[in-house]
């Protein structure tokens, strides 16, 4: 079963990587870019057939390891 | 307008960061994890009202800067 965990910085948390990319885009002439935020798209392949159980475990993984809950938020989606 | 560009490593390209996360998850007892791949979820805020035009420009950004097309693939989605 495939699960996707998206981890992104909370609003208000400075994103230096996003700033750098925004600056580079401006340099390349993409002046319409107002802001860039860069998060992680984590794809997990798990040996689990129960969808609900797989999702609950992924939430646990996000809370324990994948996301830093002080500055990041996460969403979990079962891709099937 | 908000646009999301997902950049991930092509199949077959080694993902050391994903490997490290998989290893850490095993250490924490998440033995059901078979594989982990980590990509970038880039959110762009652009000053553009035309949806089609915004998407076309984002594709251009992905090809010119956001993705390394040798080893990465990308998808562009207009979030509105």
Backbone of each chain as nested JSON, in Angstrom:
{
  "chains": [
    {"id": "A", "residues": [
      {"number": 1, "name": "UNK", "atoms": {"N": [0.832, -1.196, 0.0], "CA": [0.0, 0.0, 0.0], "C": [0.873, 1.255, 0.0]}},
      {"number": 2, "name": "UNK", "atoms": {"N": [0.454, 2.253, -0.788], "CA": [1.225, 3.481, -0.903], "C": [0.566, 4.589, -0.095]}},
      {"number": 3, "name": "UNK", "atoms": {"N": [1.386, 5.286, 0.656], "CA": [0.872, 6.383, 1.476], "C": [1.715, 7.612, 1.226]}},
      {"number": 4, "name": "UNK", "atoms": {"N": [1.04, 8.743, 1.181], "CA": [1.756, 9.987, 0.968], "C": [1.649, 10.864, 2.203]}},
      {"number": 5, "name": "UNK", "atoms": {"N": [2.783, 11.301, 2.699], "CA": [2.812, 12.225, 3.828], "C": [3.42, 13.538, 3.346]}},
      {"number": 6, "name": "UNK", "atoms": {"N": [2.631, 14.593, 3.384], "CA": [3.13, 15.915, 3.01], "C": [3.5, 16.681, 4.268]}},
      {"number": 7, "name": "UNK", "atoms": {"N": [4.7, 17.178, 4.278], "CA": [5.162, 17.941, 5.439], "C": [5.52, 19.34, 4.978]}},
      {"number": 8, "name": "UNK", "atoms": {"N": [4.875, 20.351, 5.584], "CA": [5.244, 21.705, 5.189], "C": [5.42, 22.61, 6.394]}},
      {"number": 9, "name": "UNK", "atoms": {"N": [6.163, 23.661, 6.2], "CA": [6.389, 24.622, 7.272], "C": [5.08, 25.321, 7.608]}},
      {"number": 10, "name": "UNK", "atoms": {"N": [4.859, 25.548, 8.901], "CA": [3.666, 26.28, 9.308], "C": [3.729, 27.719, 8.825]}},
      {"number": 11, "name": "UNK", "atoms": {"N": [2.566, 28.326, 8.648], "CA": [2.521, 29.734, 8.279], "C": [3.261, 30.567, 9.323]}},
      {"number": 12, "name": "UNK", "atoms": {"N": [4.036, 31.508, 8.857], "CA": [4.751, 32.375, 9.783], "C": [6.175, 31.92, 10.03]}},
      {"number": 13, "name": "UNK", "atoms": {"N": [6.462, 30.663, 9.695], "CA": [7.829, 30.171, 9.86], "C": [8.627, 30.537, 8.609]}},
      {"number": 14, "name": "UNK", "atoms": {"N": [9.763, 31.165, 8.807], "CA": [10.595, 31.603, 7.681], "C": [11.084, 30.407, 6.867]}},
      {"number": 15, "name": "UNK", "atoms": {"N": [11.023, 30.526, 5.543], "CA": [11.461, 29.454, 4.656], "C": [12.609, 29.965, 3.77]}},
      {"number": 16, "name": "UNK", "atoms": {"N": [13.838, 29.857, 4.243], "CA": [14.978, 30.407, 3.504], "C": [15.175, 29.742, 2.137]}},
      {"number": 17, "name": "UNK", "atoms": {"N": [14.886, 28.446, 2.061], "CA": [15.027, 27.735, 0.791], "C": [14.019, 28.288, -0.234]}},
      {"number": 18, "name": "UNK", "atoms": {"N": [12.795, 28.517, 0.259], "CA": [11.764, 29.089, -0.607], "C": [12.141, 30.486, -1.075]}},
      {"number": 19, "name": "UNK", "atoms": {"N": [12.7, 31.263, -0.162], "CA": [13.157, 32.615, -0.506], "C": [14.218, 32.581, -1.604]}},
      {"number": 20, "name": "UNK", "atoms": {"N": [15.154, 31.64, -1.463], "CA": [16.237, 31.523, -2.438], "C": [15.686, 31.155, -3.813]}},
      {"number": 21, "name": "UNK", "atoms": {"N": [14.725, 30.239, -3.821], "CA": [14.124, 29.822, -5.086], "C": [13.342, 30.984, -5.704]}},
      {"number": 22, "name": "UNK", "atoms": {"N": [12.605, 31.731, -4.88], "CA": [11.857, 32.891, -5.379], "C": [12.819, 33.894, -6.016]}},
      {"number": 23, "name": "UNK", "atoms": {"N": [13.94, 34.121, -5.358], "CA": [14.945, 35.053, -5.873], "C": [15.485, 34.566, -7.22]}},
      {"number": 24, "name": "UNK", "atoms": {"N": [15.779, 33.257, -7.291], "CA": [16.302, 32.688, -8.542], "C": [15.275, 32.798, -9.66]}},
      {"number": 25, "name": "UNK", "atoms": {"N": [13.996, 32.589, -9.332], "CA": [12.933, 32.7, -10.343], "C": [12.827, 34.136, -10.863]}},
      {"number": 26, "name": "UNK", "atoms": {"N": [12.973, 35.105, -9.969], "CA": [12.943, 36.512, -10.392], "C": [14.093, 36.804, -11.342]}},
      {"number": 27, "name": "UNK", "atoms": {"N": [15.256, 36.269, -10.992], "CA": [16.441, 36.467, -11.831], "C": [16.217, 35.912, -13.235]}},
      {"number": 28, "name": "UNK", "atoms": {"N": [15.445, 34.819, -13.315], "CA": [15.16, 34.201, -14.611], "C": [14.002, 34.883, -15.353]}},
      {"number": 29, "name": "UNK", "atoms": {"N": [13.434, 35.927, -14.741], "CA": [12.381, 36.68, -15.423], "C": [10.958, 36.307, -15.024]}},
      {"number": 30, "name": "UNK", "atoms": {"N": [10.812, 35.429, -14.05], "CA": [9.462, 35.056, -13.587], "C": [9.017, 36.049, -12.517]}},
      {"number": 31, "name": "UNK", "atoms": {"N": [8.698, 37.262, -12.976], "CA": [8.407, 38.348, -12.042], "C": [7.07, 38.2, -11.341]}},
      {"number": 32, "name": "UNK", "atoms": {"N": [6.194, 37.327, -11.865], "CA": [4.865, 37.163, -11.259], "C": [4.911, 36.381, -9.949]}},
      {"number": 33, "name": "UNK", "atoms": {"N": [6.062, 35.784, -9.636], "CA": [6.175, 34.975, -8.422], "C": [6.236, 35.861, -7.183]}},
      {"number": 34, "name": "UNK", "atoms": {"N": [5.244, 35.723, -6.308], "CA": [5.171, 36.543, -5.105], "C": [5.787, 35.825, -3.914]}},
      {"number": 35, "name": "UNK", "atoms": {"N": [5.62, 34.502, -3.856], "CA": [6.125, 33.763, -2.703], "C": [6.328, 32.299, -3.075]}},
      {"number": 36, "name": "UNK", "atoms": {"N": [7.304, 31.682, -2.44], "CA": [7.574, 30.257, -2.658], "C": [7.768, 29.587, -1.299]}},
      {"number": 37, "name": "UNK", "atoms": {"N": [7.071, 28.469, -1.102], "CA": [7.254, 27.681, 0.124], "C": [7.596, 26.264, -0.312]}},
      {"number": 38, "name": "UNK", "atoms": {"N": [8.597, 25.685, 0.31], "CA": [9.028, 24.344, -0.099], "C": [8.829, 23.335, 1.024]}},
      {"number": 39, "name": "UNK", "atoms": {"N": [8.034, 22.324, 0.73], "CA": [7.784, 21.263, 1.702], "C": [8.306, 19.933, 1.207]}},
      {"number": 40, "name": "UNK", "atoms": {"N": [8.072, 18.899, 2.005], "CA": [8.508, 17.559, 1.622], "C": [7.302, 16.702, 1.249]}},
      {"number": 41, "name": "UNK", "atoms": {"N": [7.439, 15.952, 0.162], "CA": [6.408, 15.002, -0.246], "C": [7.007, 13.609, -0.041]}},
      {"number": 42, "name": "UNK", "atoms": {"N": [6.579, 12.961, 1.038], "CA": [7.178, 11.673, 1.401], "C": [6.249, 10.54, 0.968]}},
      {"number": 43, "name": "UNK", "atoms": {"N": [6.755, 9.651, 0.122], "CA": [5.951, 8.505, -0.31], "C": [6.431, 7.245, 0.389]}},
      {"number": 44, "name": "UNK", "atoms": {"N": [5.515, 6.622, 1.122], "CA": [5.851, 5.406, 1.861], "C": [5.22, 4.205, 1.175]}},
      {"number": 45, "name": "UNK", "atoms": {"N": [5.986, 3.153, 0.995], "CA": [5.441, 1.88, 0.534], "C": [5.422, 0.984, 1.767]}},
      {"number": 46, "name": "UNK", "atoms": {"N": [4.215, 0.575, 2.205], "CA": [4.132, -0.229, 3.432], "C": [3.48, -1.589, 3.192]}},
      {"number": 47, "name": "UNK", "atoms": {"N": [3.933, -2.58, 3.931], "CA": [3.347, -3.922, 3.854], "C": [2.179, -4.003, 4.831]}},
      {"number": 48, "name": "UNK", "atoms": {"N": [1.03, -3.533, 4.377], "CA": [-0.164, -3.466, 5.225], "C": [-1.362, -3.423, 4.28]}},
      {"number": 49, "name": "UNK", "atoms": {"N": [-2.361, -4.261, 4.53], "CA": [-3.496, -4.306, 3.609], "C": [-4.698, -3.511, 4.118]}},
      {"number": 50, "name": "UNK", "atoms": {"N": [-4.744, -3.272, 5.426], "CA": [-5.849, -2.52, 6.034], "C": [-5.594, -1.016, 5.887]}},
      {"number": 51, "name": "UNK", "atoms": {"N": [-6.446, -0.358, 5.118], "CA": [-6.267, 1.053, 4.783], "C": [-6.258, 1.953, 6.036]}},
      {"number": 52, "name": "UNK", "atoms": {"N": [-7.227, 1.715, 6.923], "CA": [-7.354, 2.544, 8.128], "C": [-6.139, 2.383, 9.038]}},
      {"number": 53, "name": "UNK", "atoms": {"N": [-5.721, 1.121, 9.164], "CA": [-4.567, 0.815, 10.017], "C": [-3.295, 1.45, 9.444]}},
      {"number": 54, "name": "UNK", "atoms": {"N": [-3.156, 1.347, 8.123], "CA": [-1.98, 1.909, 7.453], "C": [-1.925, 3.419, 7.666]}},
      {"number": 55, "name": "UNK", "atoms": {"N": [-3.086, 4.057, 7.576], "CA": [-3.14, 5.511, 7.739], "C": [-2.791, 5.921, 9.172]}},
      {"number": 56, "name": "UNK", "atoms": {"N": [-3.35, 5.179, 10.13], "CA": [-3.079, 5.476, 11.541], "C": [-1.585, 5.348, 11.846]}},
      {"number": 57, "name": "UNK", "atoms": {"N": [-0.963, 4.323, 11.276], "CA": [0.469, 4.118, 11.494], "C": [1.281, 5.244, 10.844]}},
      {"number": 58, "name": "UNK", "atoms": {"N": [0.849, 5.693, 9.682], "CA": [1.558, 6.766, 8.991], "C": [1.472, 8.073, 9.79]}},
      {"number": 59, "name": "UNK", "atoms": {"N": [0.307, 8.287, 10.42], "CA": [0.148, 9.475, 11.267], "C": [1.149, 9.407, 12.428]}},
      {"number": 60, "name": "UNK", "atoms": {"N": [1.285, 8.204, 12.969], "CA": [2.247, 7.985, 14.061], "C": [3.689, 8.269, 13.585]}},
      {"number": 61, "name": "UNK", "atoms": {"N": [3.986, 7.808, 12.371], "CA": [5.327, 8.05, 11.802], "C": [5.578, 9.541, 11.634]}},
      {"number": 62, "name": "UNK", "atoms": {"N": [4.544, 10.241, 11.166], "CA": [4.671, 11.684, 10.953], "C": [4.963, 12.388, 12.27]}},
      {"number": 63, "name": "UNK", "atoms": {"N": [4.223, 11.976, 13.304], "CA": [4.375, 12.646, 14.594], "C": [5.704, 12.324, 15.27]}},
      {"number": 64, "name": "UNK", "atoms": {"N": [6.169, 11.091, 15.081], "CA": [7.395, 10.682, 15.756], "C": [8.667, 11.06, 15.013]}},
      {"number": 65, "name": "UNK", "atoms": {"N": [8.592, 11.078, 13.686], "CA": [9.847, 11.268, 12.931], "C": [9.751, 12.239, 11.755]}},
      {"number": 66, "name": "UNK", "atoms": {"N": [8.708, 12.085, 10.935], "CA": [8.719, 12.775, 9.645], "C": [8.536, 14.287, 9.753]}},
      {"number": 67, "name": "UNK", "atoms": {"N": [7.747, 14.724, 10.728], "CA": [7.509, 16.159, 10.873], "C": [8.059, 16.668, 12.197]}},
      {"number": 68, "name": "UNK", "atoms": {"N": [8.567, 17.881, 12.167], "CA": [8.942, 18.575, 13.399], "C": [7.747, 19.443, 13.767]}},
      {"number": 69, "name": "UNK", "atoms": {"N": [6.954, 18.97, 14.723], "CA": [5.651, 19.595, 14.981], "C": [5.721, 21.018, 15.525]}},
      {"number": 70, "name": "UNK", "atoms": {"N": [6.896, 21.422, 15.946], "CA": [7.043, 22.797, 16.428], "C": [6.916, 23.782, 15.261]}},
      {"number": 71, "name": "UNK", "atoms": {"N": [7.498, 23.419, 14.126], "CA": [7.511, 24.348, 12.99], "C": [6.823, 23.797, 11.735]}},
      {"number": 72, "name": "UNK", "atoms": {"N": [6.469, 22.497, 11.766], "CA": [5.895, 21.91, 10.558], "C": [4.514, 21.295, 10.812]}},
      {"number": 73, "name": "UNK", "atoms": {"N": [3.691, 21.261, 9.78], "CA": [2.419, 20.545, 9.839], "C": [2.458, 19.441, 8.786]}},
      {"number": 74, "name": "UNK", "atoms": {"N": [1.566, 18.45, 8.918], "CA": [1.594, 17.349, 7.959], "C": [0.184, 16.924, 7.57]}},
      {"number": 75, "name": "UNK", "atoms": {"N": [0.088, 16.289, 6.415], "CA": [-1.155, 15.646, 6.019], "C": [-0.807, 14.235, 5.538]}},
      {"number": 76, "name": "UNK", "atoms": {"N": [-1.715, 13.299, 5.802], "CA": [-1.488, 11.905, 5.409], "C": [-2.604, 11.48, 4.458]}},
      {"number": 77, "name": "UNK", "atoms": {"N": [-2.222, 10.877, 3.342], "CA": [-3.206, 10.442, 2.35], "C": [-2.837, 9.04, 1.867]}},
      {"number": 78, "name": "UNK", "atoms": {"N": [-3.809, 8.121, 1.934], "CA": [-3.56, 6.771, 1.43], "C": [-3.801, 6.775, -0.072]}},
      {"number": 79, "name": "UNK", "atoms": {"N": [-2.763, 6.416, -0.84], "CA": [-2.893, 6.416, -2.3], "C": [-3.426, 5.079, -2.804]}},
      {"number": 80, "name": "UNK", "atoms": {"N": [-3.361, 4.06, -1.944], "CA": [-3.897, 2.753, -2.315], "C": [-2.835, 1.821, -2.869]}}
    ]},
    {"id": "B", "residues": [
      {"number": 1, "name": "UNK", "atoms": {"N": [-2.792, 33.676, -7.272], "CA": [-3.124, 32.291, -7.58], "C": [-2.053, 31.361, -7.015]}},
      {"number": 2, "name": "UNK", "atoms": {"N": [-2.509, 30.239, -6.493], "CA": [-1.581, 29.28, -5.881], "C": [-1.361, 28.097, -6.821]}},
      {"number": 3, "name": "UNK", "atoms": {"N": [-0.098, 27.739, -6.966], "CA": [0.248, 26.617, -7.835], "C": [1.159, 25.669, -7.071]}},
      {"number": 4, "name": "UNK", "atoms": {"N": [0.928, 24.386, -7.282], "CA": [1.755, 23.404, -6.611], "C": [2.583, 22.648, -7.642]}},
      {"number": 5, "name": "UNK", "atoms": {"N": [3.893, 22.628, -7.43], "CA": [4.785, 21.853, -8.297], "C": [5.404, 20.737, -7.451]}},
      {"number": 6, "name": "UNK", "atoms": {"N": [5.105, 19.507, -7.823], "CA": [5.706, 18.363, -7.124], "C": [6.895, 17.873, -7.923]}},
      {"number": 7, "name": "UNK", "atoms": {"N": [8.018, 17.758, -7.261], "CA": [9.224, 17.269, -7.925], "C": [9.679, 16.007, -7.224]}},
      {"number": 8, "name": "UNK", "atoms": {"N": [9.779, 14.911, -7.977], "CA": [10.281, 13.693, -7.334], "C": [11.317, 12.992, -8.195]}},
      {"number": 9, "name": "UNK", "atoms": {"N": [12.121, 12.201, -7.545], "CA": [13.161, 11.466, -8.255], "C": [12.52, 10.434, -9.173]}},
      {"number": 10, "name": "UNK", "atoms": {"N": [13.084, 10.26, -10.362], "CA": [12.569, 9.247, -11.278], "C": [12.798, 7.857, -10.688]}},
      {"number": 11, "name": "UNK", "atoms": {"N": [11.964, 6.917, -11.11], "CA": [12.151, 5.532, -10.684], "C": [13.544, 5.058, -11.095]}},
      {"number": 12, "name": "UNK", "atoms": {"N": [14.19, 4.35, -10.208], "CA": [15.506, 3.819, -10.534], "C": [16.634, 4.694, -10.037]}},
      {"number": 13, "name": "UNK", "atoms": {"N": [16.314, 5.961, -9.728], "CA": [17.342, 6.846, -9.181], "C": [17.42, 6.626, -7.666]}},
      {"number": 14, "name": "UNK", "atoms": {"N": [18.607, 6.385, -7.177], "CA": [18.81, 6.124, -5.752], "C": [18.415, 7.332, -4.909]}},
      {"number": 15, "name": "UNK", "atoms": {"N": [17.703, 7.073, -3.805], "CA": [17.259, 8.141, -2.909], "C": [17.853, 7.922, -1.515]}},
      {"number": 16, "name": "UNK", "atoms": {"N": [19.043, 8.442, -1.288], "CA": [19.728, 8.207, -0.009], "C": [18.954, 8.765, 1.188]}},
      {"number": 17, "name": "UNK", "atoms": {"N": [18.308, 9.897, 1.0], "CA": [17.527, 10.51, 2.086], "C": [16.355, 9.599, 2.448]}},
      {"number": 18, "name": "UNK", "atoms": {"N": [15.713, 9.051, 1.424], "CA": [14.611, 8.117, 1.658], "C": [15.084, 6.861, 2.379]}},
      {"number": 19, "name": "UNK", "atoms": {"N": [16.241, 6.375, 1.967], "CA": [16.825, 5.196, 2.611], "C": [17.074, 5.448, 4.1]}},
      {"number": 20, "name": "UNK", "atoms": {"N": [17.606, 6.628, 4.387], "CA": [17.922, 6.976, 5.775], "C": [16.656, 7.046, 6.615]}},
      {"number": 21, "name": "UNK", "atoms": {"N": [15.599, 7.639, 6.033], "CA": [14.324, 7.742, 6.751], "C": [13.73, 6.348, 6.972]}},
      {"number": 22, "name": "UNK", "atoms": {"N": [13.801, 5.481, 5.95], "CA": [13.289, 4.109, 6.082], "C": [14.017, 3.397, 7.218]}},
      {"number": 23, "name": "UNK", "atoms": {"N": [15.322, 3.576, 7.261], "CA": [16.126, 2.95, 8.307], "C": [15.704, 3.45, 9.686]}},
      {"number": 24, "name": "UNK", "atoms": {"N": [15.512, 4.758, 9.794], "CA": [15.104, 5.353, 11.079], "C": [13.73, 4.841, 11.493]}},
      {"number": 25, "name": "UNK", "atoms": {"N": [12.813, 4.692, 10.525], "CA": [11.467, 4.188, 10.835], "C": [11.544, 2.744, 11.34]}},
      {"number": 26, "name": "UNK", "atoms": {"N": [12.415, 1.946, 10.738], "CA": [12.591, 0.564, 11.209], "C": [13.095, 0.543, 12.647]}},
      {"number": 27, "name": "UNK", "atoms": {"N": [14.038, 1.421, 12.915], "CA": [14.601, 1.518, 14.267], "C": [13.518, 1.86, 15.291]}},
      {"number": 28, "name": "UNK", "atoms": {"N": [12.537, 2.66, 14.853], "CA": [11.443, 3.055, 15.746], "C": [10.334, 1.998, 15.824]}},
      {"number": 29, "name": "UNK", "atoms": {"N": [10.511, 0.885, 15.093], "CA": [9.539, -0.199, 15.187], "C": [8.511, -0.236, 14.067]}},
      {"number": 30, "name": "UNK", "atoms": {"N": [8.638, 0.644, 13.076], "CA": [7.703, 0.632, 11.947], "C": [8.213, -0.356, 10.892]}},
      {"number": 31, "name": "UNK", "atoms": {"N": [8.081, -1.644, 11.219], "CA": [8.672, -2.686, 10.369], "C": [7.919, -2.889, 9.057]}},
      {"number": 32, "name": "UNK", "atoms": {"N": [6.693, -2.363, 8.972], "CA": [5.907, -2.546, 7.741], "C": [6.397, -1.668, 6.582]}},
      {"number": 33, "name": "UNK", "atoms": {"N": [7.296, -0.726, 6.892], "CA": [7.777, 0.177, 5.843], "C": [8.735, -0.547, 4.9]}},
      {"number": 34, "name": "UNK", "atoms": {"N": [8.367, -0.627, 3.628], "CA": [9.199, -1.331, 2.649], "C": [10.101, -0.357, 1.896]}},
      {"number": 35, "name": "UNK", "atoms": {"N": [9.591, 0.851, 1.647], "CA": [10.386, 1.801, 0.876], "C": [9.915, 3.231, 1.16]}},
      {"number": 36, "name": "UNK", "atoms": {"N": [10.856, 4.157, 1.081], "CA": [10.528, 5.57, 1.28], "C": [11.188, 6.381, 0.171]}},
      {"number": 37, "name": "UNK", "atoms": {"N": [10.408, 7.256, -0.451], "CA": [10.972, 8.171, -1.462], "C": [10.579, 9.584, -1.05]}},
      {"number": 38, "name": "UNK", "atoms": {"N": [11.532, 10.478, -1.1], "CA": [11.261, 11.84, -0.651], "C": [11.391, 12.836, -1.788]}},
      {"number": 39, "name": "UNK", "atoms": {"N": [10.311, 13.551, -2.036], "CA": [10.314, 14.557, -3.094], "C": [10.062, 15.94, -2.52]}},
      {"number": 40, "name": "UNK", "atoms": {"N": [10.002, 16.923, -3.409], "CA": [9.734, 18.292, -2.971], "C": [8.325, 18.707, -3.367]}},
      {"number": 41, "name": "UNK", "atoms": {"N": [7.643, 19.368, -2.44], "CA": [6.325, 19.922, -2.725], "C": [6.486, 21.437, -2.698]}},
      {"number": 42, "name": "UNK", "atoms": {"N": [6.531, 22.034, -3.884], "CA": [6.798, 23.469, -3.991], "C": [5.492, 24.224, -4.224]}},
      {"number": 43, "name": "UNK", "atoms": {"N": [5.189, 25.151, -3.323], "CA": [3.978, 25.959, -3.483], "C": [4.336, 27.36, -3.919]}},
      {"number": 44, "name": "UNK", "atoms": {"N": [3.814, 27.737, -5.087], "CA": [4.104, 29.056, -5.626], "C": [2.873, 29.948, -5.491]}},
      {"number": 45, "name": "UNK", "atoms": {"N": [3.098, 31.169, -5.032], "CA": [2.034, 32.178, -5.043], "C": [2.385, 33.137, -6.165]}},
      {"number": 46, "name": "UNK", "atoms": {"N": [1.547, 33.193, -7.208], "CA": [1.88, 34.04, -8.354], "C": [0.82, 35.1, -8.606]}},
      {"number": 47, "name": "UNK", "atoms": {"N": [1.275, 36.267, -9.081], "CA": [0.365, 37.347, -9.444], "C": [-0.078, 37.152, -10.885]}},
      {"number": 48, "name": "UNK", "atoms": {"N": [-1.07, 36.332, -11.069], "CA": [-1.554, 35.988, -12.417], "C": [-2.978, 35.485, -12.236]}},
      {"number": 49, "name": "UNK", "atoms": {"N": [-3.895, 36.019, -13.043], "CA": [-5.298, 35.639, -12.866], "C": [-5.741, 34.56, -13.847]}},
      {"number": 50, "name": "UNK", "atoms": {"N": [-5.026, 34.447, -14.979], "CA": [-5.379, 33.442, -15.988], "C": [-4.801, 32.083, -15.589]}},
      {"number": 51, "name": "UNK", "atoms": {"N": [-5.683, 31.128, -15.336], "CA": [-5.288, 29.809, -14.846], "C": [-4.348, 29.074, -15.819]}},
      {"number": 52, "name": "UNK", "atoms": {"N": [-4.738, 29.074, -17.095], "CA": [-3.943, 28.367, -18.105], "C": [-2.552, 28.971, -18.26]}},
      {"number": 53, "name": "UNK", "atoms": {"N": [-2.518, 30.299, -18.238], "CA": [-1.253, 31.02, -18.396], "C": [-0.35, 30.753, -17.191]}},
      {"number": 54, "name": "UNK", "atoms": {"N": [-0.964, 30.764, -15.998], "CA": [-0.209, 30.523, -14.769], "C": [0.401, 29.129, -14.794]}},
      {"number": 55, "name": "UNK", "atoms": {"N": [-0.388, 28.157, -15.266], "CA": [0.095, 26.782, -15.308], "C": [1.254, 26.63, -16.302]}},
      {"number": 56, "name": "UNK", "atoms": {"N": [1.086, 27.264, -17.476], "CA": [2.135, 27.187, -18.494], "C": [3.445, 27.782, -17.983]}},
      {"number": 57, "name": "UNK", "atoms": {"N": [3.32, 28.889, -17.254], "CA": [4.519, 29.535, -16.704], "C": [5.157, 28.655, -15.637]}},
      {"number": 58, "name": "UNK", "atoms": {"N": [4.338, 27.993, -14.832], "CA": [4.867, 27.117, -13.788], "C": [5.608, 25.926, -14.398]}},
      {"number": 59, "name": "UNK", "atoms": {"N": [5.081, 25.419, -15.52], "CA": [5.762, 24.318, -16.214], "C": [7.143, 24.79, -16.672]}},
      {"number": 60, "name": "UNK", "atoms": {"N": [7.18, 26.037, -17.18], "CA": [8.449, 26.626, -17.615], "C": [9.426, 26.743, -16.432]}},
      {"number": 61, "name": "UNK", "atoms": {"N": [8.892, 27.177, -15.28], "CA": [9.733, 27.289, -14.068], "C": [10.293, 25.932, -13.667]}},
      {"number": 62, "name": "UNK", "atoms": {"N": [9.435, 24.905, -13.754], "CA": [9.857, 23.558, -13.373], "C": [10.988, 23.09, -14.279]}},
      {"number": 63, "name": "UNK", "atoms": {"N": [10.827, 23.356, -15.579], "CA": [11.836, 22.884, -16.53], "C": [13.141, 23.661, -16.438]}},
      {"number": 64, "name": "UNK", "atoms": {"N": [13.032, 24.944, -16.136], "CA": [14.237, 25.767, -16.109], "C": [14.971, 25.723, -14.779]}},
      {"number": 65, "name": "UNK", "atoms": {"N": [14.218, 25.559, -13.661], "CA": [14.876, 25.679, -12.366], "C": [14.477, 24.633, -11.331]}},
      {"number": 66, "name": "UNK", "atoms": {"N": [13.176, 24.386, -11.191], "CA": [12.711, 23.617, -10.037], "C": [13.084, 22.142, -10.092]}},
      {"number": 67, "name": "UNK", "atoms": {"N": [13.097, 21.57, -11.299], "CA": [13.418, 20.146, -11.418], "C": [14.702, 19.943, -12.201]}},
      {"number": 68, "name": "UNK", "atoms": {"N": [15.46, 18.944, -11.813], "CA": [16.617, 18.512, -12.596], "C": [16.117, 17.369, -13.465]}},
      {"number": 69, "name": "UNK", "atoms": {"N": [15.844, 17.67, -14.723], "CA": [15.124, 16.712, -15.58], "C": [15.896, 15.43, -15.881]}},
      {"number": 70, "name": "UNK", "atoms": {"N": [17.174, 15.431, -15.582], "CA": [17.965, 14.211, -15.787], "C": [17.534, 13.13, -14.792]}},
      {"number": 71, "name": "UNK", "atoms": {"N": [17.293, 13.552, -13.564], "CA": [16.981, 12.569, -12.521], "C": [15.613, 12.775, -11.869]}},
      {"number": 72, "name": "UNK", "atoms": {"N": [14.953, 13.894, -12.188], "CA": [13.681, 14.188, -11.524], "C": [12.539, 14.382, -12.519]}},
      {"number": 73, "name": "UNK", "atoms": {"N": [11.32, 14.072, -12.072], "CA": [10.133, 14.379, -12.859], "C": [9.273, 15.349, -12.051]}},
      {"number": 74, "name": "UNK", "atoms": {"N": [8.333, 16.014, -12.716], "CA": [7.525, 16.991, -11.994], "C": [6.068, 16.937, -12.447]}},
      {"number": 75, "name": "UNK", "atoms": {"N": [5.19, 17.412, -11.583], "CA": [3.795, 17.619, -11.952], "C": [3.402, 19.02, -11.484]}},
      {"number": 76, "name": "UNK", "atoms": {"N": [2.533, 19.659, -12.258], "CA": [2.085, 21.014, -11.923], "C": [0.576, 21.005, -11.741]}},
      {"number": 77, "name": "UNK", "atoms": {"N": [0.121, 21.585, -10.654], "CA": [-1.317, 21.615, -10.372], "C": [-1.7, 23.011, -9.899]}},
      {"number": 78, "name": "UNK", "atoms": {"N": [-2.708, 23.578, -10.522], "CA": [-3.189, 24.891, -10.085], "C": [-4.168, 24.688, -8.941]}},
      {"number": 79, "name": "UNK", "atoms": {"N": [-3.865, 25.27, -7.78], "CA": [-4.737, 25.104, -6.618], "C": [-5.823, 26.179, -6.591]}},
      {"number": 80, "name": "UNK", "atoms": {"N": [-5.624, 27.222, -7.379], "CA": [-6.636, 28.28, -7.465], "C": [-6.399, 29.408, -6.493]}}
    ]}
  ]
}
